[in-house]
């Protein structure tokens, strides 16, 4: 259950009579109780800075500052030492505890859309930890997968979402053991022939793979609608075929002209799982540029995990119309964008100024869609011991700018590095680090999470999205 915010409202002042005139009472301690008379004191409070306290003091102007009440409590009796207690209510179901902040009024777009009759879309922009390393199943056991399943249980199944080609052996640099485990449970694409990673960060998921001869890529998705994304452009360019659940191959020509993202949509399927195989279909030396496949339904919540292992903030903010706009912006808009970038920036000594500038470029592209009506959640992952001392020093500068960036864009925040005490050892003792050879169980990876670690991350994100 979540904690709720109290204080700092228009009526949240302590007053006292002086010579028959009521005035505000600064610096007055306030305790909180279960009953208007006697009862039990609430002592599990958190100050605005997330520090555990047993009482709250009014500020120099007599106002009760913002604080978090006990878990699940939405109203309390306040006692400032006068003859009677006053009832105070939480401002709303805004989860807040150490490392988590949700601004008042946040989430109006997302909350309205998740309650509507159509499709509510979440886009996740991130790196390997958001892609799911080292969960046992990238689709279902990663923190993104756990959040998706919980939201779909509560608000309806909008389909499996976007399946990027970055989830394939042509792109991922994980161990052979990890790749084999993920391919066995269909959480990475199965490739035949020769596919190589494209050089540009185009399309949803900032990734495409390319083939110049017979090759296939097979994806497991769910939904009544399947969408296939490829990069079109100047000739010569190969077309492709698609088969669904072993059916007949359907040829698709690639549009010749300016470079763009071509989308092929297949409707009328059942809402269950489907196996989609894309095959190269061209003449010698003609190249197919494949971005990914998506499964969707017409209603419910769909979560598009566009994260790519190894990506830095600059990869999401290079100014090309096929880059940021297709990752939560005008080309591929969302109701909510969750952005978690910085781990690889720190490991590559990207300055705090450059990281902040890249993040701003990406977030402005997000806000360019829907006349700015896209909610944003910023997630600062635990860096563990990734990049060693230099990486932590760089990450420190990002963390220092994290809240300022959130304030500039009205974003909610989850700071997992702070929650993890900025300590690899602390999370190691909890079994939150993963095993790079055998995904799922606890291990000693420097930055990637186990199933338990991913479950913890999901537990910090989900209450914000369901409040």
C-alpha positions as CSV (number, residue, x, y, z in Angstrom):
1,X,0.0,0.0,0.0
2,X,1.0,3.6,-0.6
3,X,1.7,6.5,1.7
4,X,-0.3,9.6,1.2
5,X,0.7,13.3,1.2
6,X,-0.5,15.7,3.9
7,X,0.2,19.4,4.6
8,X,1.0,22.5,2.6
9,X,-2.6,23.0,1.6
10,X,-4.6,26.2,1.8
11,X,-6.1,25.2,5.2
12,X,-3.0,23.6,6.7
13,X,-2.1,26.2,9.3
14,X,-1.8,26.1,13.0
15,X,-3.5,29.1,14.7
16,X,-3.6,30.3,18.3
17,X,-5.5,33.0,20.2
18,X,-3.4,36.0,21.4
19,X,-5.3,38.6,23.4
20,X,-8.6,37.4,21.8
21,X,-7.2,37.6,18.3
22,X,-6.4,34.5,16.3
23,X,-3.0,34.4,14.7
24,X,-0.8,31.7,13.1
25,X,1.4,29.7,15.4
26,X,4.9,29.2,14.0
27,X,7.3,26.4,15.0
28,X,4.6,24.5,16.8
29,X,5.0,20.7,17.1
30,X,2.0,18.6,15.9
31,X,1.2,15.0,16.6
32,X,-1.3,12.8,14.8
33,X,-3.8,10.4,16.3
34,X,-6.4,7.8,15.4
35,X,-9.2,9.4,17.4
36,X,-10.3,12.9,18.3
37,X,-9.9,12.1,22.0
38,X,-7.2,9.7,23.4
39,X,-6.6,7.0,20.7
40,X,-3.2,5.9,19.4
41,X,-0.6,8.3,18.1
42,X,0.7,7.8,14.5
43,X,4.5,7.8,14.7
44,X,5.4,6.3,11.3
45,X,5.7,9.7,9.5
46,X,8.1,10.9,6.8
47,X,9.3,14.5,6.4
48,X,9.3,16.1,3.0
49,X,12.8,14.9,2.7
50,X,11.9,11.3,3.4
51,X,13.3,11.3,7.0
52,X,11.3,9.2,9.5
53,X,9.8,11.4,12.2
54,X,7.1,11.0,14.9
55,X,5.7,14.6,14.7
56,X,5.7,17.6,12.4
57,X,6.4,21.2,13.3
58,X,4.7,24.2,11.6
59,X,7.0,26.4,9.7
60,X,7.9,30.0,10.4
61,X,4.6,31.2,8.9
62,X,2.5,28.6,10.9
63,X,1.9,26.4,7.9
64,X,2.1,22.6,8.2
65,X,4.8,21.5,5.7
66,X,4.3,18.7,3.3
67,X,4.9,15.2,4.8
68,X,3.8,11.6,4.3
69,X,1.5,9.8,6.6
70,X,1.7,6.1,7.6
71,X,1.1,3.5,4.9
72,X,-2.5,3.4,3.7
73,X,-3.7,6.2,6.1
74,X,-5.8,8.9,4.3
75,X,-6.9,11.0,7.3
76,X,-5.7,11.7,10.9
77,X,-6.6,13.8,14.0
78,X,-4.0,16.6,14.4
79,X,-3.0,17.8,17.9
80,X,-1.1,21.0,18.3
81,X,-1.5,21.3,22.0
82,X,-4.8,23.1,22.1
83,X,-8.1,22.0,23.7
84,X,-9.2,19.9,20.8
85,X,-7.8,18.1,17.8
86,X,-8.5,18.8,14.1
87,X,-9.2,16.3,11.3
88,X,-6.7,16.5,8.4
89,X,-7.1,14.6,5.1
90,X,-4.5,13.5,2.5
91,X,-4.4,15.6,-0.6
92,X,-4.9,12.5,-2.8
93,X,-3.5,9.1,-3.4
94,X,-0.1,10.2,-4.3
95,X,2.5,7.6,-3.3
96,X,5.4,9.2,-1.6
97,X,8.3,7.8,0.4
98,X,12.0,8.0,0.4
99,X,13.2,8.1,-3.2
100,X,9.7,8.6,-4.7
101,X,8.0,11.9,-5.5
102,X,4.7,12.5,-7.3
103,X,3.8,16.2,-7.8
104,X,0.3,17.2,-6.9
105,X,-1.9,17.0,-10.0
106,X,0.5,14.6,-11.8
107,X,-0.9,11.9,-14.1
108,X,-4.1,13.5,-15.3
109,X,-3.6,12.4,-18.9
110,X,-2.6,8.8,-18.0
111,X,-5.3,8.4,-15.4
112,X,-8.0,9.6,-17.7
113,X,-6.8,7.3,-20.6
114,X,-6.5,4.2,-18.4
115,X,-10.1,4.7,-17.4
116,X,-11.3,5.3,-20.9
117,X,-12.7,2.7,-23.3
118,X,-9.8,2.8,-25.8
119,X,-6.1,2.0,-25.6
120,X,-3.9,3.6,-23.0
121,X,-0.2,3.6,-24.1
122,X,3.0,3.6,-22.0
123,X,6.4,4.0,-23.7
124,X,9.5,3.0,-21.8
125,X,12.8,4.6,-22.9
126,X,15.9,3.1,-21.3
127,X,18.9,0.9,-21.4
128,X,19.7,-2.8,-20.5
129,X,18.2,-2.6,-17.0
130,X,14.9,-1.5,-18.5
131,X,15.2,-4.0,-21.3
132,X,15.2,-6.7,-18.6
133,X,18.8,-7.8,-17.9
134,X,19.2,-10.2,-16.0
135,X,15.6,-11.3,-15.4
136,X,14.7,-14.9,-16.3
137,X,12.2,-13.7,-18.9
138,X,12.6,-10.3,-20.5
139,X,8.9,-10.2,-21.4
140,X,7.3,-11.2,-18.2
141,X,9.9,-11.2,-15.3
142,X,11.5,-7.8,-16.0
143,X,10.3,-4.8,-14.0
144,X,8.6,-3.5,-17.2
145,X,6.9,-6.8,-17.8
146,X,5.7,-7.0,-14.2
147,X,4.3,-3.5,-14.4
148,X,2.6,-4.4,-17.7
149,X,1.0,-7.5,-16.3
150,X,-0.3,-5.8,-13.2
151,X,-1.7,-2.8,-15.1
152,X,-3.4,-5.1,-17.7
153,X,-5.0,-7.2,-14.9
154,X,-6.5,-4.0,-13.4
155,X,-7.3,-1.9,-16.5
156,X,-7.5,-4.4,-19.4
157,X,-5.1,-6.2,-21.7
158,X,-4.0,-3.9,-24.6
159,X,-1.6,-6.5,-26.0
160,X,2.0,-7.4,-25.6
161,X,3.2,-4.1,-27.1
162,X,6.3,-3.3,-29.2
163,X,8.9,-6.0,-29.6
164,X,12.1,-4.3,-30.7
165,X,14.8,-6.0,-32.8
166,X,17.2,-4.8,-30.1
167,X,15.9,-7.9,-28.3
168,X,17.9,-10.2,-30.5
169,X,21.3,-11.8,-30.7
170,X,22.2,-9.4,-33.6
171,X,22.2,-6.6,-31.1
172,X,22.6,-7.9,-27.5
173,X,26.0,-8.6,-26.0
174,X,24.8,-10.7,-23.1
175,X,26.4,-14.1,-22.4
176,X,25.6,-17.2,-24.5
177,X,23.8,-18.7,-21.5
178,X,21.6,-15.7,-21.1
179,X,20.8,-15.4,-24.8
180,X,19.9,-19.2,-24.9
181,X,17.6,-18.9,-21.9
182,X,15.8,-15.9,-23.3
183,X,15.5,-17.4,-26.8
184,X,14.0,-20.6,-25.2
185,X,11.2,-18.6,-23.5
186,X,10.6,-16.4,-26.6
187,X,11.7,-13.2,-24.9
188,X,14.2,-12.4,-27.6
189,X,13.7,-12.9,-31.4
190,X,14.8,-16.0,-33.1
191,X,17.0,-15.3,-36.1
192,X,18.1,-17.3,-39.1
193,X,20.5,-16.2,-41.8
194,X,22.7,-13.2,-41.3
195,X,21.4,-10.1,-39.6
196,X,23.6,-7.1,-38.6
197,X,22.9,-4.1,-36.4
198,X,22.0,-0.9,-38.4
199,X,24.2,2.1,-37.8
200,X,21.4,4.7,-37.1
201,X,19.1,5.1,-34.1
202,X,15.8,5.1,-36.1
203,X,12.3,4.1,-35.3
204,X,10.6,2.8,-32.1
205,X,13.4,1.4,-29.9
206,X,16.1,3.4,-31.7
207,X,17.2,0.1,-33.5
208,X,16.9,-1.7,-36.7
209,X,18.7,-4.8,-38.0
210,X,19.4,-5.5,-41.6
211,X,19.7,-8.5,-44.0
212,X,20.9,-8.6,-47.6
213,X,20.1,-12.3,-48.3
214,X,17.7,-15.0,-47.1
215,X,17.1,-14.5,-43.4
216,X,14.2,-14.6,-41.0
217,X,13.3,-13.1,-37.6
218,X,10.6,-14.6,-35.4
219,X,8.7,-12.8,-32.7
220,X,6.1,-13.9,-30.1
221,X,3.5,-11.3,-29.5
222,X,-0.1,-11.1,-28.3
223,X,-3.1,-9.1,-29.5
224,X,-5.8,-9.0,-32.2
225,X,-3.6,-6.5,-34.2
226,X,0.0,-7.1,-35.4
227,X,2.1,-4.2,-36.7
228,X,5.4,-4.7,-38.5
229,X,7.9,-1.8,-38.6
230,X,10.7,-1.4,-41.2
231,X,12.7,1.5,-42.6
232,X,11.7,2.5,-46.1
233,X,13.8,4.7,-48.4
234,X,15.8,4.9,-51.6
235,X,16.2,1.9,-53.9
236,X,17.6,-0.7,-54.0
237,X,15.7,-2.0,-51.0
238,X,14.4,-5.5,-50.3
239,X,10.8,-6.2,-49.4
240,X,9.7,-8.8,-46.9
241,X,7.2,-11.5,-46.2
242,X,5.3,-12.2,-43.0
243,X,3.7,-15.4,-41.7
244,X,1.5,-15.5,-38.6
245,X,1.1,-18.8,-36.7
246,X,2.6,-20.8,-39.6
247,X,0.1,-19.5,-42.2
248,X,0.8,-18.6,-45.8
249,X,3.6,-16.1,-46.4
250,X,2.3,-12.6,-47.3
251,X,4.7,-10.5,-49.5
252,X,5.0,-6.8,-48.6
253,X,6.9,-4.3,-50.9
254,X,8.9,-1.6,-49.2
255,X,8.0,2.0,-50.1
256,X,10.7,3.6,-52.3
257,X,11.2,7.3,-51.6
258,X,12.4,9.4,-48.7
259,X,13.7,7.5,-45.7
260,X,10.8,6.8,-43.2
261,X,9.2,4.3,-40.9
262,X,6.9,2.0,-42.8
263,X,4.2,0.2,-40.8
264,X,2.3,-2.8,-42.0
265,X,-0.9,-3.5,-40.0
266,X,-2.6,-6.9,-39.8
267,X,-6.1,-7.0,-38.2
268,X,-8.7,-9.5,-37.4
269,X,-6.6,-11.9,-35.3
270,X,-7.6,-13.5,-32.0
271,X,-6.5,-11.7,-28.9
272,X,-4.2,-14.4,-27.8
273,X,-0.5,-15.1,-28.6
274,X,0.8,-15.2,-32.2
275,X,4.1,-16.2,-33.7
276,X,5.1,-13.7,-36.4
277,X,8.0,-14.5,-38.8
278,X,9.5,-11.8,-41.0
279,X,11.5,-13.0,-44.0
280,X,13.8,-11.1,-46.4
281,X,12.3,-11.0,-49.9
282,X,14.6,-9.3,-52.4
283,X,17.1,-9.5,-55.2
284,X,20.8,-9.9,-54.6
285,X,22.3,-7.1,-52.5
286,X,19.0,-5.5,-51.7
287,X,18.8,-4.8,-48.0
288,X,15.8,-5.2,-45.6
289,X,15.9,-2.8,-42.6
290,X,13.7,-4.3,-39.8
291,X,12.7,-2.3,-36.7
292,X,10.3,-4.6,-34.9
293,X,6.9,-6.1,-34.4
294,X,4.0,-5.1,-32.1
295,X,1.0,-6.9,-30.8
296,X,-2.0,-4.8,-29.7
297,X,-5.7,-5.0,-28.8
298,X,-8.2,-2.2,-29.4
299,X,-8.6,-1.4,-25.6
300,X,-6.8,-1.8,-22.4
301,X,-3.2,-0.9,-21.4
302,X,-0.3,-1.5,-23.8
303,X,3.3,-1.1,-22.6
304,X,5.9,-0.6,-25.3
305,X,9.3,-1.4,-23.9
306,X,11.6,0.4,-26.3
307,X,14.7,0.1,-24.1
308,X,18.0,-0.9,-25.7
309,X,21.0,-2.4,-24.0
310,X,24.1,-0.2,-24.2
311,X,22.2,3.0,-25.1
312,X,23.1,6.4,-23.8
313,X,21.0,9.6,-23.6
314,X,22.5,10.9,-26.8
315,X,21.1,7.9,-28.7
316,X,17.6,9.1,-27.9
317,X,18.1,12.7,-28.7
318,X,20.1,13.1,-32.0
319,X,17.6,15.5,-33.6
320,X,16.6,13.2,-36.5
321,X,12.9,13.1,-37.2
322,X,13.1,9.2,-37.1
323,X,14.7,9.3,-33.6
324,X,13.0,10.9,-30.6
325,X,9.6,11.5,-32.4
326,X,9.2,7.8,-32.8
327,X,9.9,7.0,-29.1
328,X,7.0,8.8,-27.4
329,X,6.9,11.9,-29.6
330,X,4.8,12.9,-32.6
331,X,5.6,9.8,-34.7
332,X,4.8,7.3,-31.9
333,X,2.9,9.1,-29.1
334,X,2.1,7.8,-25.7
335,X,-0.1,8.8,-22.7
336,X,2.8,8.1,-20.3
337,X,6.5,8.0,-21.0
338,X,8.8,6.3,-18.4
339,X,12.4,7.4,-19.1
340,X,15.4,5.7,-17.4
341,X,18.7,6.7,-19.0
342,X,22.1,7.4,-17.5
343,X,23.9,4.2,-16.7
344,X,25.8,4.0,-19.9
345,X,26.4,7.7,-19.9
346,X,28.1,7.4,-16.5
347,X,30.2,4.4,-17.7
348,X,31.3,6.5,-20.7
349,X,32.1,9.6,-18.7
350,X,29.4,11.8,-20.3
351,X,29.3,15.1,-18.4
352,X,26.3,16.1,-16.3
353,X,25.7,19.0,-18.6
354,X,25.6,16.8,-21.7
355,X,23.4,14.2,-20.0
356,X,20.9,16.9,-18.9
357,X,20.9,18.5,-22.3
358,X,20.2,15.2,-24.0
359,X,17.5,14.4,-21.6
360,X,15.9,17.7,-22.2
361,X,16.0,17.2,-25.9
362,X,14.3,13.9,-25.6
363,X,11.6,15.1,-23.2
364,X,10.8,18.1,-25.3
365,X,10.3,15.7,-28.3
366,X,7.9,13.7,-26.0
367,X,6.0,16.9,-25.1
368,X,5.7,17.9,-28.8
369,X,3.0,15.2,-29.1
370,X,-0.6,15.7,-28.0
371,X,0.0,19.4,-27.4
372,X,2.1,18.5,-24.4
373,X,-0.4,16.2,-22.9
374,X,1.9,13.3,-22.1
375,X,2.7,12.4,-18.5
376,X,6.4,11.7,-17.6
377,X,8.0,9.5,-15.0
378,X,11.7,9.7,-14.6
379,X,13.5,6.7,-13.1
380,X,17.1,6.8,-11.8
381,X,18.3,3.2,-11.7
382,X,20.8,2.0,-9.1
383,X,24.2,2.1,-10.8
384,X,25.7,-0.5,-8.5
385,X,29.5,-0.6,-9.3
386,X,29.1,0.0,-13.0
387,X,32.0,2.1,-14.2
388,X,33.6,1.9,-10.8
389,X,34.6,5.2,-9.1
390,X,34.5,7.3,-12.2
391,X,31.0,6.0,-13.1
392,X,29.7,6.8,-9.7
393,X,31.2,10.3,-9.8
394,X,29.5,11.0,-13.1
395,X,26.2,9.5,-11.9
396,X,26.4,11.7,-8.9
397,X,26.2,14.7,-11.2
398,X,23.1,13.3,-12.9
399,X,21.4,12.6,-9.6
400,X,22.1,16.2,-8.5
401,X,20.2,17.4,-11.6
402,X,17.5,14.7,-11.5
403,X,14.9,16.6,-9.5
404,X,15.5,19.9,-11.4
405,X,14.9,18.0,-14.6
406,X,11.7,16.6,-13.2
407,X,10.5,20.0,-12.0
408,X,11.1,21.5,-15.4
409,X,8.9,18.9,-17.0
410,X,6.4,18.2,-14.2
411,X,7.6,14.6,-13.9
412,X,7.1,12.1,-11.2
413,X,10.4,10.5,-10.0
414,X,11.8,7.3,-8.6
415,X,15.4,7.4,-7.4
416,X,16.5,3.8,-6.9
417,X,20.1,4.8,-6.4
418,X,19.1,6.7,-3.3
419,X,16.8,4.0,-2.1
420,X,19.7,1.5,-2.6
421,X,21.9,3.7,-0.3
422,X,24.2,4.3,-3.3
423,X,25.7,1.0,-2.4
424,X,26.3,-2.1,-4.5
425,X,26.9,-4.1,-1.2
426,X,23.5,-3.1,0.2
427,X,21.6,-4.5,-2.8
428,X,23.9,-7.5,-3.0
429,X,22.8,-8.4,0.6
430,X,19.2,-8.3,-0.6
431,X,19.8,-10.5,-3.6
432,X,18.9,-7.8,-6.1
433,X,21.9,-8.1,-8.4
434,X,21.6,-10.6,-11.2
435,X,23.6,-13.5,-12.7
436,X,24.9,-12.8,-16.2
437,X,25.2,-16.5,-17.1
438,X,22.0,-17.8,-15.6
439,X,19.3,-15.1,-15.7
440,X,16.8,-15.0,-12.8
441,X,18.6,-15.9,-9.6
442,X,20.7,-13.6,-7.5
443,X,24.3,-13.1,-8.6
444,X,27.1,-10.6,-8.5
445,X,26.5,-8.5,-11.6
446,X,27.7,-4.9,-11.3
447,X,24.5,-3.2,-12.4
448,X,21.9,-5.6,-13.7
449,X,19.1,-7.0,-11.6
450,X,17.9,-10.5,-10.6
451,X,14.2,-11.5,-10.7
452,X,14.0,-10.2,-7.1
453,X,15.6,-6.9,-8.1
454,X,13.2,-6.4,-11.0
455,X,10.3,-7.2,-8.7
456,X,11.6,-4.5,-6.3
457,X,11.8,-1.9,-9.1
458,X,8.3,-2.8,-10.2
459,X,7.0,-2.3,-6.6
460,X,8.3,1.2,-6.6
461,X,6.9,2.2,-10.0
462,X,3.5,0.4,-10.0
463,X,1.8,2.3,-7.1
464,X,2.4,5.6,-9.0
465,X,0.6,4.2,-12.0
466,X,-2.4,2.8,-10.1
467,X,-2.9,5.7,-7.6
